[in-house]
Amino acid sequence: MLDRRSLFAATAAVGSFVGAAFSSRKANAAASAHTYVNGTPAGDVELRGSKGRIERLPTLDLESKHDFVTGFRTFHKKFNRPASKRIEKLLEEKGLDPKGKYSMEQVNELVEKDPLVQMSARTWISNQQITWKILQDHFHENADDYIAEMEAADNVGPGTLELNPDMEIPKYTKHEIHIQPGGYVGDEFAGHIYHYGTNSFYVGAIGDNEQDQIHIGVANRLPLPEDGKVKRVLVMGCGTGQLTTAMAERFPDAEVWGIDVGAPMVRYAHLRANDLGVKVNFAQRIVEDTKFDDGYFDIVTSYIINHELTQDASRAMIAEAHRVLRPGGYFYPVDFRSGGDTGRAYGQYRRWWDHRWNTEVWSREYHSLDFDGEIEKAGFTMNKETKAALPGFGARHAVKKA
Amino acid sequence: MATSKLKTDRPTYASDFIASDVERAVFLGNPVLDNMMTSLIALGAEVWSNRRRMKVVEALLAEKGVTAEMIETYMPTTEQDAEWQKDRDRFIDLTYSPLLREGDLPVSAAFTRENK
């Protein structure tokens, strides 16, 4: 088991790493006067110790309830087959091809009053609401301790943190994506809540991610630039910094940055990277305007962010990635395969209520966009041979022409 | 725009946000049914939380010499058996008696002030 406290104490002594590319950071003011108690940063909240890379949830009850909602998500997959058959039956009754392709609206109208299909949606959403509520309630009830923990870490290295409280936050980012209360920008503990909450998303879907296995796998599967040189890496829309930290672990000599619109997200990302003893620079900035110099990075990547952006924001992100990459560097946005707004009926219905009631506000825009085509239009050359960094998702290895 | 419900004097860096309307969603044709499903899942979380805590207690007891087998094969006394059955019946009555109710009056039914 990783000794996070020892790592933190040893690396924190290095002080605050200051990247060369940006001058307006506000929270990373030099090495802090942070105090330590027995090698542990004062204010470190770790009530039940760590399990590998993750701090255990702070109470047994919370951990057990989280365990329940995780199990319920896996159980809920059992609705898929009967609900799918039910929809096919309803189509047949209407004289329609049950295996045909339909739009979300067509399917939604068909199943609106079907008890089984609606029970499936209701219970999934209820479980999602409970997933967030138990976490938010805990962090709010103990807010002073957790805010103090972040305050104690804000100005401590090995990495840096830049917060921009006066920054204009684009309206499209203010939604409660996944019905997470407050979304990514509106709750002090958005990072804490997102990290633990999404751990339950992975189980039963693409595998356990409690030890960042998924993110580490992605980082290790991303290709090298053709010349093999990786001095600087940027993760756009980095969220809680799991991929960013994994990239810094893969490229320990590189200058690695993670940016996100959500201050609570990068604040938590910084806290956690420091706790893991990994040197990463996090900044509250937007993907459309990263503030970095032209040609600064060798690799620009992202993790399941584009389906949470408007089409315009995705295009702007692609253009910005192209601008900040050096010739021969590459852009690799990891996200779902996109394209098409019709499909098999049950899939369309899942997509509908995920969009409408799980507040995947922009997913329909994403899926109706030729995302690969937009990347090529921006001047990238797509390497079609590269395999998906996240199996089952889109493979987009977009090289900036030399 | 909504704002965080947390009240604190400390700087938080949280901004305003656009709240979801999921709390108004009715999937099952009647918001009461929707609420019951959410309540039932929450109850499951509470029950599992207790069962999981019990597993911790049993594991700790085992370290102290009270093994799982001792718990599994424990024979209640006659008095304990009777007391536990009474408690079980109270539990069942509280939980499942509502299923027997045969409601037939619409909520708009006039108040007749007569016994029916």
Interface residues (C-beta under 8 A of the other chain):
Chain A: L60 D61 E63 S64 K65 D67 F68 V69 G71 F72 K113 P115 Q118 M119 A121 R122 T123 I125 S126 N127 Q129 I130 I134 H140 A143 D144 I147 E151 L163 P165 I169 K171 K174 H175 E176 I179 G182 G183 V185 G186 D187 E188 A190 A263 P264 R267 Q284 W357 T359
Chain B: M1 A2 T3 S4 K5 L6 T8 R10 P11 T12 Y13 A14 S15 D16 F17 I18 A19 S20 V22 A25 F27 L28 G29 D34 M37 T38 I41 A42 G44 A45 E46 W48 S49 R52 R53 V56
